[in-house]
């Protein structure tokens, strides 16, 4: 829900906490770190107005879909473990 309300920094923090607590895969943690870095870079680009609004929005949406995809993947792994 935080992503839907455009609270991306808080969503990234919660995703980092979630991955730390529920994923034994270091690659998941690394992916969250990269997503966080990409978000911070986009914020800098936005402040400097280096991209058009449309270009920035496309990049932000890609980032948000990556976050949601990672969350779905970890949830799926957890469900598989619980069913095993």
N, CA, C and O atoms as a CHARMM CRD file, in Angstrom:
* protein
*
  336
    1    1 UNK  N      0.81200  -1.20000   0.00000 PROA 1      0.00000
    2    1 UNK  CA     0.00000   0.00000   0.00000 PROA 1      0.00000
    3    1 UNK  C      0.85400   1.26100   0.00000 PROA 1      0.00000
    4    1 UNK  O      0.42400   2.30100  -0.49900 PROA 1      0.00000
    5    2 UNK  N      2.04800   1.17900   0.55000 PROA 2      0.00000
    6    2 UNK  CA     2.89300   2.37600   0.56900 PROA 2      0.00000
    7    2 UNK  C      3.29000   2.78800  -0.83900 PROA 2      0.00000
    8    2 UNK  O      3.40000   3.97700  -1.14000 PROA 2      0.00000
    9    3 UNK  N      3.50300   1.80200  -1.69600 PROA 3      0.00000
   10    3 UNK  CA     3.85200   2.12700  -3.07400 PROA 3      0.00000
   11    3 UNK  C      2.69300   2.85800  -3.73600 PROA 3      0.00000
   12    3 UNK  O      2.89600   3.82900  -4.46400 PROA 3      0.00000
   13    4 UNK  N      1.49100   2.39000  -3.48200 PROA 4      0.00000
   14    4 UNK  CA     0.31100   3.02700  -4.07300 PROA 4      0.00000
   15    4 UNK  C      0.13400   4.45700  -3.57700 PROA 4      0.00000
   16    4 UNK  O     -0.38300   5.30300  -4.30600 PROA 4      0.00000
   17    5 UNK  N      0.55300   4.73300  -2.35800 PROA 5      0.00000
   18    5 UNK  CA     0.40700   6.08000  -1.81100 PROA 5      0.00000
   19    5 UNK  C      1.65200   6.92500  -2.05900 PROA 5      0.00000
   20    5 UNK  O      1.78100   8.02200  -1.51400 PROA 5      0.00000
   21    6 UNK  N      2.57500   6.41400  -2.88700 PROA 6      0.00000
   22    6 UNK  CA     3.78400   7.13400  -3.28500 PROA 6      0.00000
   23    6 UNK  C      4.73800   7.38100  -2.11700 PROA 6      0.00000
   24    6 UNK  O      5.47600   8.36700  -2.11200 PROA 6      0.00000
   25    7 UNK  N      4.72200   6.49900  -1.14300 PROA 7      0.00000
   26    7 UNK  CA     5.65700   6.57500  -0.01900 PROA 7      0.00000
   27    7 UNK  C      6.80400   5.59900  -0.28400 PROA 7      0.00000
   28    7 UNK  O      7.04000   4.66900   0.48700 PROA 7      0.00000
   29    8 UNK  N      7.50300   5.83000  -1.37900 PROA 8      0.00000
   30    8 UNK  CA     8.51700   4.88700  -1.84400 PROA 8      0.00000
   31    8 UNK  C      9.67300   4.71200  -0.85400 PROA 8      0.00000
   32    8 UNK  O     10.07500   3.57300  -0.61400 PROA 8      0.00000
   33    9 UNK  N     10.22600   5.77200  -0.27300 PROA 9      0.00000
   34    9 UNK  CA    11.32200   5.53100   0.68500 PROA 9      0.00000
   35    9 UNK  C     10.91400   4.62200   1.84600 PROA 9      0.00000
   36    9 UNK  O     11.68600   3.76000   2.26700 PROA 9      0.00000
   37   10 UNK  N      9.70700   4.81700   2.35700 PROA 10     0.00000
   38   10 UNK  CA     9.22600   3.96100   3.44500 PROA 10     0.00000
   39   10 UNK  C      8.99500   2.53400   2.94200 PROA 10     0.00000
   40   10 UNK  O      9.25800   1.57100   3.66200 PROA 10     0.00000
   41   11 UNK  N      8.51000   2.40000   1.72300 PROA 11     0.00000
   42   11 UNK  CA     8.28900   1.06900   1.15000 PROA 11     0.00000
   43   11 UNK  C      9.61900   0.34400   0.96800 PROA 11     0.00000
   44   11 UNK  O      9.70900  -0.85900   1.21400 PROA 11     0.00000
   45   12 UNK  N     10.64000   1.06100   0.54200 PROA 12     0.00000
   46   12 UNK  CA    11.96200   0.45000   0.39000 PROA 12     0.00000
   47   12 UNK  C     12.48600  -0.01200   1.74900 PROA 12     0.00000
   48   12 UNK  O     13.03500  -1.10800   1.86100 PROA 12     0.00000
   49   13 UNK  N     12.32200   0.80200   2.76100 PROA 13     0.00000
   50   13 UNK  CA    12.77300   0.41600   4.11200 PROA 13     0.00000
   51   13 UNK  C     12.03900  -0.83300   4.59000 PROA 13     0.00000
   52   13 UNK  O     12.65400  -1.75100   5.13300 PROA 13     0.00000
   53   14 UNK  N     10.72500  -0.86400   4.38600 PROA 14     0.00000
   54   14 UNK  CA     9.96300  -2.05500   4.78700 PROA 14     0.00000
   55   14 UNK  C     10.37200  -3.27500   3.97700 PROA 14     0.00000
   56   14 UNK  O     10.44700  -4.37900   4.51700 PROA 14     0.00000
   57   15 UNK  N     10.63800  -3.09000   2.68600 PROA 15     0.00000
   58   15 UNK  CA    11.08400  -4.20500   1.85900 PROA 15     0.00000
   59   15 UNK  C     12.43300  -4.71600   2.34200 PROA 15     0.00000
   60   15 UNK  O     12.66500  -5.92400   2.38900 PROA 15     0.00000
   61   16 UNK  N     13.31100  -3.80800   2.69800 PROA 16     0.00000
   62   16 UNK  CA    14.61600  -4.20200   3.24000 PROA 16     0.00000
   63   16 UNK  C     14.44400  -4.99300   4.53600 PROA 16     0.00000
   64   16 UNK  O     15.09700  -6.01900   4.72400 PROA 16     0.00000
   65   17 UNK  N     13.58000  -4.52900   5.42200 PROA 17     0.00000
   66   17 UNK  CA    13.29700  -5.25400   6.66900 PROA 17     0.00000
   67   17 UNK  C     12.70200  -6.62500   6.37600 PROA 17     0.00000
   68   17 UNK  O     13.07800  -7.61900   6.99700 PROA 17     0.00000
   69   18 UNK  N     11.76300  -6.67400   5.41800 PROA 18     0.00000
   70   18 UNK  CA    11.11000  -7.93000   5.05800 PROA 18     0.00000
   71   18 UNK  C     12.12500  -8.93500   4.51800 PROA 18     0.00000
   72   18 UNK  O     12.13000 -10.10100   4.91400 PROA 18     0.00000
   73   19 UNK  N     12.97900  -8.47300   3.61400 PROA 19     0.00000
   74   19 UNK  CA    13.99100  -9.35800   3.03300 PROA 19     0.00000
   75   19 UNK  C     14.96200  -9.83300   4.10800 PROA 19     0.00000
   76   19 UNK  O     15.33700 -11.00500   4.13400 PROA 19     0.00000
   77   20 UNK  N     15.36700  -8.93600   4.98500 PROA 20     0.00000
   78   20 UNK  CA    16.28100  -9.30300   6.06200 PROA 20     0.00000
   79   20 UNK  C     15.65300 -10.36300   6.97400 PROA 20     0.00000
   80   20 UNK  O     16.34000 -11.28400   7.41600 PROA 20     0.00000
   81   21 UNK  N     14.36700 -10.23800   7.25300 PROA 21     0.00000
   82   21 UNK  CA    13.69400 -11.15300   8.17300 PROA 21     0.00000
   83   21 UNK  C     13.28600 -12.47700   7.52300 PROA 21     0.00000
   84   21 UNK  O     13.31100 -13.51600   8.18200 PROA 21     0.00000
   85   22 UNK  N     12.91100 -12.45400   6.24000 PROA 22     0.00000
   86   22 UNK  CA    12.26100 -13.62800   5.66200 PROA 22     0.00000
   87   22 UNK  C     12.98700 -14.26600   4.48700 PROA 22     0.00000
   88   22 UNK  O     12.53300 -15.29800   3.99200 PROA 22     0.00000
   89   23 UNK  N     14.07300 -13.70700   4.02800 PROA 23     0.00000
   90   23 UNK  CA    14.78100 -14.31100   2.90400 PROA 23     0.00000
   91   23 UNK  C     16.18900 -14.68100   3.32600 PROA 23     0.00000
   92   23 UNK  O     16.92500 -13.87100   3.88900 PROA 23     0.00000
   93   24 UNK  N     16.54300 -15.92100   3.04300 PROA 24     0.00000
   94   24 UNK  CA    17.89400 -16.38400   3.35200 PROA 24     0.00000
   95   24 UNK  C     18.82300 -16.15300   2.16200 PROA 24     0.00000
   96   24 UNK  O     19.99700 -16.52100   2.19900 PROA 24     0.00000
   97   25 UNK  N     18.29100 -15.54500   1.12000 PROA 25     0.00000
   98   25 UNK  CA    19.02600 -15.35700  -0.11100 PROA 25     0.00000
   99   25 UNK  C     19.68200 -13.97300  -0.12700 PROA 25     0.00000
  100   25 UNK  O     18.99400 -12.95200  -0.11900 PROA 25     0.00000
  101   26 UNK  N     21.01000 -13.95000  -0.15000 PROA 26     0.00000
  102   26 UNK  CA    21.72800 -12.67300  -0.18700 PROA 26     0.00000
  103   26 UNK  C     21.43500 -11.88300  -1.45400 PROA 26     0.00000
  104   26 UNK  O     21.50700 -10.65400  -1.44700 PROA 26     0.00000
  105   27 UNK  N     21.10600 -12.57200  -2.53500 PROA 27     0.00000
  106   27 UNK  CA    20.78200 -11.88300  -3.78000 PROA 27     0.00000
  107   27 UNK  C     19.53700 -11.00700  -3.60900 PROA 27     0.00000
  108   27 UNK  O     19.45300  -9.93500  -4.20800 PROA 27     0.00000
  109   28 UNK  N     18.58900 -11.44400  -2.81200 PROA 28     0.00000
  110   28 UNK  CA    17.39500 -10.63700  -2.54800 PROA 28     0.00000
  111   28 UNK  C     17.77400  -9.34600  -1.82900 PROA 28     0.00000
  112   28 UNK  O     17.29000  -8.26700  -2.17100 PROA 28     0.00000
  113   29 UNK  N     18.63900  -9.47100  -0.83500 PROA 29     0.00000
  114   29 UNK  CA    19.11000  -8.29400  -0.10900 PROA 29     0.00000
  115   29 UNK  C     19.86300  -7.34600  -1.04200 PROA 29     0.00000
  116   29 UNK  O     19.66100  -6.13200  -1.00500 PROA 29     0.00000
  117   30 UNK  N     20.71700  -7.90600  -1.86400 PROA 30     0.00000
  118   30 UNK  CA    21.45600  -7.08700  -2.82200 PROA 30     0.00000
  119   30 UNK  C     20.51200  -6.37400  -3.78100 PROA 30     0.00000
  120   30 UNK  O     20.74300  -5.21800  -4.13600 PROA 30     0.00000
  121   31 UNK  N     19.46600  -7.04500  -4.19400 PROA 31     0.00000
  122   31 UNK  CA    18.50500  -6.42800  -5.11400 PROA 31     0.00000
  123   31 UNK  C     17.80100  -5.24000  -4.45500 PROA 31     0.00000
  124   31 UNK  O     17.57500  -4.21700  -5.10200 PROA 31     0.00000
  125   32 UNK  N     17.46100  -5.36800  -3.19300 PROA 32     0.00000
  126   32 UNK  CA    16.82400  -4.24500  -2.48900 PROA 32     0.00000
  127   32 UNK  C     17.79900  -3.07700  -2.37800 PROA 32     0.00000
  128   32 UNK  O     17.40500  -1.92300  -2.54400 PROA 32     0.00000
  129   33 UNK  N     19.04400  -3.36300  -2.10400 PROA 33     0.00000
  130   33 UNK  CA    20.05100  -2.30600  -2.00700 PROA 33     0.00000
  131   33 UNK  C     20.18400  -1.58700  -3.35300 PROA 33     0.00000
  132   33 UNK  O     20.26300  -0.36000  -3.39400 PROA 33     0.00000
  133   34 UNK  N     20.20800  -2.33600  -4.43700 PROA 34     0.00000
  134   34 UNK  CA    20.29500  -1.73100  -5.76700 PROA 34     0.00000
  135   34 UNK  C     19.03800  -0.92100  -6.06800 PROA 34     0.00000
  136   34 UNK  O     19.12900   0.17400  -6.62400 PROA 34     0.00000
  137   35 UNK  N     17.87100  -1.44200  -5.71000 PROA 35     0.00000
  138   35 UNK  CA    16.62000  -0.69800  -5.91200 PROA 35     0.00000
  139   35 UNK  C     16.64200   0.61600  -5.13600 PROA 35     0.00000
  140   35 UNK  O     16.21700   1.65100  -5.65000 PROA 35     0.00000
  141   36 UNK  N     17.12900   0.57400  -3.92100 PROA 36     0.00000
  142   36 UNK  CA    17.22300   1.77900  -3.10700 PROA 36     0.00000
  143   36 UNK  C     18.16100   2.79500  -3.74200 PROA 36     0.00000
  144   36 UNK  O     17.85600   3.98600  -3.80000 PROA 36     0.00000
  145   37 UNK  N     19.28400   2.32200  -4.20900 PROA 37     0.00000
  146   37 UNK  CA    20.24500   3.20200  -4.87300 PROA 37     0.00000
  147   37 UNK  C     19.64100   3.81300  -6.13400 PROA 37     0.00000
  148   37 UNK  O     19.80800   5.00500  -6.39200 PROA 37     0.00000
  149   38 UNK  N     18.94900   3.00900  -6.90700 PROA 38     0.00000
  150   38 UNK  CA    18.31000   3.50700  -8.13000 PROA 38     0.00000
  151   38 UNK  C     17.25200   4.55600  -7.80700 PROA 38     0.00000
  152   38 UNK  O     17.13000   5.56300  -8.50400 PROA 38     0.00000
  153   39 UNK  N     16.49800   4.31400  -6.75800 PROA 39     0.00000
  154   39 UNK  CA    15.48100   5.29600  -6.36500 PROA 39     0.00000
  155   39 UNK  C     16.14300   6.61500  -5.96700 PROA 39     0.00000
  156   39 UNK  O     15.69100   7.68400  -6.37900 PROA 39     0.00000
  157   40 UNK  N     17.19500   6.54500  -5.18100 PROA 40     0.00000
  158   40 UNK  CA    17.89700   7.76200  -4.76200 PROA 40     0.00000
  159   40 UNK  C     18.47800   8.50600  -5.96100 PROA 40     0.00000
  160   40 UNK  O     18.45500   9.73600  -6.01000 PROA 40     0.00000
  161   41 UNK  N     18.99500   7.75300  -6.91900 PROA 41     0.00000
  162   41 UNK  CA    19.52600   8.37000  -8.13100 PROA 41     0.00000
  163   41 UNK  C     18.41600   9.06400  -8.91700 PROA 41     0.00000
  164   41 UNK  O     18.61000  10.16500  -9.43400 PROA 41     0.00000
  165   42 UNK  N     17.25600   8.42100  -9.00600 PROA 42     0.00000
  166   42 UNK  CA    16.11700   9.03900  -9.70200 PROA 42     0.00000
  167   42 UNK  C     15.66400  10.31800  -9.00700 PROA 42     0.00000
  168   42 UNK  O     15.29500  11.29200  -9.66300 PROA 42     0.00000
  169   43 UNK  N     15.69300  10.31000  -7.69000 PROA 43     0.00000
  170   43 UNK  CA    15.32000  11.50800  -6.95100 PROA 43     0.00000
  171   43 UNK  C     16.28400  12.66100  -7.25600 PROA 43     0.00000
  172   43 UNK  O     15.86700  13.81100  -7.39000 PROA 43     0.00000
  173   44 UNK  N     17.56400  12.33900  -7.36300 PROA 44     0.00000
  174   44 UNK  CA    18.55500  13.36200  -7.71300 PROA 44     0.00000
  175   44 UNK  C     18.29600  13.89000  -9.12800 PROA 44     0.00000
  176   44 UNK  O     18.34300  15.09700  -9.36500 PROA 44     0.00000
  177   45 UNK  N     18.03000  12.99500 -10.04200 PROA 45     0.00000
  178   45 UNK  CA    17.72700  13.39200 -11.41800 PROA 45     0.00000
  179   45 UNK  C     16.48600  14.27600 -11.46400 PROA 45     0.00000
  180   45 UNK  O     16.43800  15.26000 -12.20200 PROA 45     0.00000
  181   46 UNK  N     15.48600  13.91400 -10.66800 PROA 46     0.00000
  182   46 UNK  CA    14.24900  14.70700 -10.63100 PROA 46     0.00000
  183   46 UNK  C     14.52100  16.10600 -10.09600 PROA 46     0.00000
  184   46 UNK  O     14.02700  17.09000 -10.64600 PROA 46     0.00000
  185   47 UNK  N     15.30700  16.19600  -9.02200 PROA 47     0.00000
  186   47 UNK  CA    15.62800  17.50400  -8.44300 PROA 47     0.00000
  187   47 UNK  C     16.38700  18.39200  -9.42900 PROA 47     0.00000
  188   47 UNK  O     16.19100  19.60700  -9.48100 PROA 47     0.00000
  189   48 UNK  N     17.24600  17.75700 -10.19900 PROA 48     0.00000
  190   48 UNK  CA    18.05100  18.51000 -11.16600 PROA 48     0.00000
  191   48 UNK  C     17.31700  18.73600 -12.49100 PROA 48     0.00000
  192   48 UNK  O     17.80200  19.43800 -13.37800 PROA 48     0.00000
  193   49 UNK  N     16.15300  18.13000 -12.59900 PROA 49     0.00000
  194   49 UNK  CA    15.31700  18.25000 -13.81100 PROA 49     0.00000
  195   49 UNK  C     16.08100  17.84700 -15.06800 PROA 49     0.00000
  196   49 UNK  O     16.07300  18.55200 -16.07700 PROA 49     0.00000
  197   50 UNK  N     16.73600  16.70500 -14.98000 PROA 50     0.00000
  198   50 UNK  CA    17.52800  16.20500 -16.09700 PROA 50     0.00000
  199   50 UNK  C     16.70500  15.36600 -17.07200 PROA 50     0.00000
  200   50 UNK  O     17.15500  15.08000 -18.18200 PROA 50     0.00000
  201   51 UNK  N     15.50700  14.97500 -16.66000 PROA 51     0.00000
  202   51 UNK  CA    14.59700  14.20900 -17.51300 PROA 51     0.00000
  203   51 UNK  C     13.25400  14.91200 -17.55500 PROA 51     0.00000
  204   51 UNK  O     12.90700  15.69400 -16.67000 PROA 51     0.00000
  205   52 UNK  N     12.51000  14.61100 -18.60600 PROA 52     0.00000
  206   52 UNK  CA    11.14600  15.12300 -18.65000 PROA 52     0.00000
  207   52 UNK  C     10.31400  14.36700 -17.62700 PROA 52     0.00000
  208   52 UNK  O     10.71800  13.30900 -17.14400 PROA 52     0.00000
  209   53 UNK  N      9.17500  14.90300 -17.30800 PROA 53     0.00000
  210   53 UNK  CA     8.27700  14.25000 -16.35700 PROA 53     0.00000
  211   53 UNK  C      7.92400  12.85200 -16.84600 PROA 53     0.00000
  212   53 UNK  O      7.90900  11.90300 -16.06200 PROA 53     0.00000
  213   54 UNK  N      7.64500  12.72300 -18.12500 PROA 54     0.00000
  214   54 UNK  CA     7.25100  11.42700 -18.68400 PROA 54     0.00000
  215   54 UNK  C      8.38900  10.40400 -18.58400 PROA 54     0.00000
  216   54 UNK  O      8.16000   9.24800 -18.22900 PROA 54     0.00000
  217   55 UNK  N      9.61000  10.83500 -18.89900 PROA 55     0.00000
  218   55 UNK  CA    10.75800   9.93600 -18.80700 PROA 55     0.00000
  219   55 UNK  C     10.99400   9.49200 -17.36700 PROA 55     0.00000
  220   55 UNK  O     11.27100   8.32300 -17.10200 PROA 55     0.00000
  221   56 UNK  N     10.88100  10.42800 -16.45800 PROA 56     0.00000
  222   56 UNK  CA    11.06800  10.12000 -15.04300 PROA 56     0.00000
  223   56 UNK  C      9.98900   9.16000 -14.55400 PROA 56     0.00000
  224   56 UNK  O     10.27400   8.22400 -13.80700 PROA 56     0.00000
  225   57 UNK  N      8.76900   9.39300 -14.97100 PROA 57     0.00000
  226   57 UNK  CA     7.66700   8.53300 -14.55400 PROA 57     0.00000
  227   57 UNK  C      7.85000   7.10300 -15.05000 PROA 57     0.00000
  228   57 UNK  O      7.56400   6.15500 -14.31900 PROA 57     0.00000
  229   58 UNK  N      8.32200   6.93900 -16.27900 PROA 58     0.00000
  230   58 UNK  CA     8.57800   5.59800 -16.81900 PROA 58     0.00000
  231   58 UNK  C      9.63600   4.89200 -15.98400 PROA 58     0.00000
  232   58 UNK  O      9.47100   3.72500 -15.63000 PROA 58     0.00000
  233   59 UNK  N     10.71200   5.58500 -15.67000 PROA 59     0.00000
  234   59 UNK  CA    11.78600   4.98500 -14.87200 PROA 59     0.00000
  235   59 UNK  C     11.31000   4.64800 -13.45400 PROA 59     0.00000
  236   59 UNK  O     11.66000   3.59900 -12.91400 PROA 59     0.00000
  237   60 UNK  N     10.51900   5.52900 -12.85800 PROA 60     0.00000
  238   60 UNK  CA     9.99500   5.26100 -11.51800 PROA 60     0.00000
  239   60 UNK  C      9.04800   4.06800 -11.53200 PROA 60     0.00000
  240   60 UNK  O      9.08000   3.24100 -10.62100 PROA 60     0.00000
  241   61 UNK  N      8.21400   3.97200 -12.54900 PROA 61     0.00000
  242   61 UNK  CA     7.29500   2.83900 -12.63300 PROA 61     0.00000
  243   61 UNK  C      8.04200   1.52600 -12.79700 PROA 61     0.00000
  244   61 UNK  O      7.65100   0.51900 -12.20500 PROA 61     0.00000
  245   62 UNK  N      9.11300   1.51500 -13.59000 PROA 62     0.00000
  246   62 UNK  CA     9.92900   0.30500 -13.72700 PROA 62     0.00000
  247   62 UNK  C     10.49800  -0.10900 -12.37200 PROA 62     0.00000
  248   62 UNK  O     10.49300  -1.28900 -12.02100 PROA 62     0.00000
  249   63 UNK  N     10.98200   0.86100 -11.62700 PROA 63     0.00000
  250   63 UNK  CA    11.53700   0.59400 -10.30800 PROA 63     0.00000
  251   63 UNK  C     10.46700   0.01400  -9.37500 PROA 63     0.00000
  252   63 UNK  O     10.72700  -0.94500  -8.64800 PROA 63     0.00000
  253   64 UNK  N      9.27600   0.59300  -9.39800 PROA 64     0.00000
  254   64 UNK  CA     8.19900   0.10400  -8.54400 PROA 64     0.00000
  255   64 UNK  C      7.78900  -1.31700  -8.92500 PROA 64     0.00000
  256   64 UNK  O      7.52200  -2.14100  -8.05000 PROA 64     0.00000
  257   65 UNK  N      7.73700  -1.60700 -10.21600 PROA 65     0.00000
  258   65 UNK  CA     7.41600  -2.97200 -10.64300 PROA 65     0.00000
  259   65 UNK  C      8.49600  -3.95400 -10.20600 PROA 65     0.00000
  260   65 UNK  O      8.19300  -5.09700  -9.86300 PROA 65     0.00000
  261   66 UNK  N      9.75600  -3.51700 -10.21400 PROA 66     0.00000
  262   66 UNK  CA    10.83300  -4.38200  -9.73000 PROA 66     0.00000
  263   66 UNK  C     10.65700  -4.67800  -8.24300 PROA 66     0.00000
  264   66 UNK  O     10.86100  -5.80900  -7.80100 PROA 66     0.00000
  265   67 UNK  N     10.28100  -3.66800  -7.48200 PROA 67     0.00000
  266   67 UNK  CA    10.04200  -3.86200  -6.04600 PROA 67     0.00000
  267   67 UNK  C      8.91200  -4.85600  -5.82400 PROA 67     0.00000
  268   67 UNK  O      9.03400  -5.77400  -5.01400 PROA 67     0.00000
  269   68 UNK  N      7.82100  -4.67100  -6.54100 PROA 68     0.00000
  270   68 UNK  CA     6.67500  -5.56700  -6.38900 PROA 68     0.00000
  271   68 UNK  C      7.02400  -6.98400  -6.84000 PROA 68     0.00000
  272   68 UNK  O      6.58900  -7.95900  -6.22600 PROA 68     0.00000
  273   69 UNK  N      7.80300  -7.09600  -7.90300 PROA 69     0.00000
  274   69 UNK  CA     8.21600  -8.42100  -8.37700 PROA 69     0.00000
  275   69 UNK  C      9.07200  -9.14300  -7.35400 PROA 69     0.00000
  276   69 UNK  O      8.89600 -10.34100  -7.13100 PROA 69     0.00000
  277   70 UNK  N      9.98900  -8.43200  -6.73400 PROA 70     0.00000
  278   70 UNK  CA    10.83200  -9.04200  -5.69900 PROA 70     0.00000
  279   70 UNK  C      9.98400  -9.49700  -4.52000 PROA 70     0.00000
  280   70 UNK  O     10.17600 -10.59500  -3.99800 PROA 70     0.00000
  281   71 UNK  N      9.05900  -8.66400  -4.10700 PROA 71     0.00000
  282   71 UNK  CA     8.17600  -9.02800  -3.00000 PROA 71     0.00000
  283   71 UNK  C      7.34900 -10.27000  -3.33700 PROA 71     0.00000
  284   71 UNK  O      7.21000 -11.16900  -2.50800 PROA 71     0.00000
  285   72 UNK  N      6.80700 -10.31700  -4.54300 PROA 72     0.00000
  286   72 UNK  CA     6.03500 -11.49200  -4.97100 PROA 72     0.00000
  287   72 UNK  C      6.89600 -12.74400  -4.98400 PROA 72     0.00000
  288   72 UNK  O      6.44900 -13.81000  -4.56100 PROA 72     0.00000
  289   73 UNK  N      8.12900 -12.62200  -5.46500 PROA 73     0.00000
  290   73 UNK  CA     9.02300 -13.77000  -5.54500 PROA 73     0.00000
  291   73 UNK  C      9.34100 -14.31000  -4.14800 PROA 73     0.00000
  292   73 UNK  O      9.33200 -15.52200  -3.93000 PROA 73     0.00000
  293   74 UNK  N      9.62000 -13.41600  -3.21200 PROA 74     0.00000
  294   74 UNK  CA     9.92400 -13.85900  -1.84400 PROA 74     0.00000
  295   74 UNK  C      8.69900 -14.48200  -1.19800 PROA 74     0.00000
  296   74 UNK  O      8.80700 -15.50200  -0.51800 PROA 74     0.00000
  297   75 UNK  N      7.54200 -13.88200  -1.40300 PROA 75     0.00000
  298   75 UNK  CA     6.30400 -14.46100  -0.86500 PROA 75     0.00000
  299   75 UNK  C      6.07200 -15.85900  -1.42300 PROA 75     0.00000
  300   75 UNK  O      5.67400 -16.76400  -0.69000 PROA 75     0.00000
  301   76 UNK  N      6.31900 -16.03500  -2.71400 PROA 76     0.00000
  302   76 UNK  CA     6.14200 -17.35200  -3.33700 PROA 76     0.00000
  303   76 UNK  C      7.09700 -18.37300  -2.71500 PROA 76     0.00000
  304   76 UNK  O      6.70100 -19.50500  -2.43900 PROA 76     0.00000
  305   77 UNK  N      8.33900 -17.97900  -2.49500 PROA 77     0.00000
  306   77 UNK  CA     9.31300 -18.88200  -1.85300 PROA 77     0.00000
  307   77 UNK  C      8.84800 -19.26800  -0.44700 PROA 77     0.00000
  308   77 UNK  O      8.95900 -20.42700  -0.04700 PROA 77     0.00000
  309   78 UNK  N      8.32700 -18.28900   0.29700 PROA 78     0.00000
  310   78 UNK  CA     7.85000 -18.56700   1.65300 PROA 78     0.00000
  311   78 UNK  C      6.68100 -19.53800   1.62900 PROA 78     0.00000
  312   78 UNK  O      6.61200 -20.46100   2.44200 PROA 78     0.00000
  313   79 UNK  N      5.76600 -19.32700   0.69800 PROA 79     0.00000
  314   79 UNK  CA     4.61400 -20.23500   0.58900 PROA 79     0.00000
  315   79 UNK  C      5.05600 -21.64800   0.23800 PROA 79     0.00000
  316   79 UNK  O      4.51700 -22.61600   0.77400 PROA 79     0.00000
  317   80 UNK  N      6.02900 -21.77600  -0.65600 PROA 80     0.00000
  318   80 UNK  CA     6.52700 -23.10400  -1.01700 PROA 80     0.00000
  319   80 UNK  C      7.16700 -23.78800   0.17000 PROA 80     0.00000
  320   80 UNK  O      7.00300 -24.99400   0.35600 PROA 80     0.00000
  321   81 UNK  N      7.90200 -23.02800   0.98100 PROA 81     0.00000
  322   81 UNK  CA     8.52000 -23.61200   2.18200 PROA 81     0.00000
  323   81 UNK  C      7.47000 -24.08100   3.16600 PROA 81     0.00000
  324   81 UNK  O      7.61800 -25.13500   3.78400 PROA 81     0.00000
  325   82 UNK  N      6.39600 -23.29400   3.31500 PROA 82     0.00000
  326   82 UNK  CA     5.33900 -23.64300   4.26800 PROA 82     0.00000
  327   82 UNK  C      4.57600 -24.87300   3.81100 PROA 82     0.00000
  328   82 UNK  O      4.10100 -25.64900   4.63900 PROA 82     0.00000
  329   83 UNK  N      4.45400 -25.06000   2.50600 PROA 83     0.00000
  330   83 UNK  CA     3.71200 -26.20400   1.97800 PROA 83     0.00000
  331   83 UNK  C      4.55200 -27.47500   1.98400 PROA 83     0.00000
  332   83 UNK  O      4.00500 -28.57700   1.92000 PROA 83     0.00000
  333   84 UNK  N      5.87000 -27.33700   2.06100 PROA 84     0.00000
  334   84 UNK  CA     6.76100 -28.50900   2.00700 PROA 84     0.00000
  335   84 UNK  C      6.80900 -29.23600   3.32500 PROA 84     0.00000
  336   84 UNK  O      7.50900 -30.24100   3.45100 PROA 84     0.00000
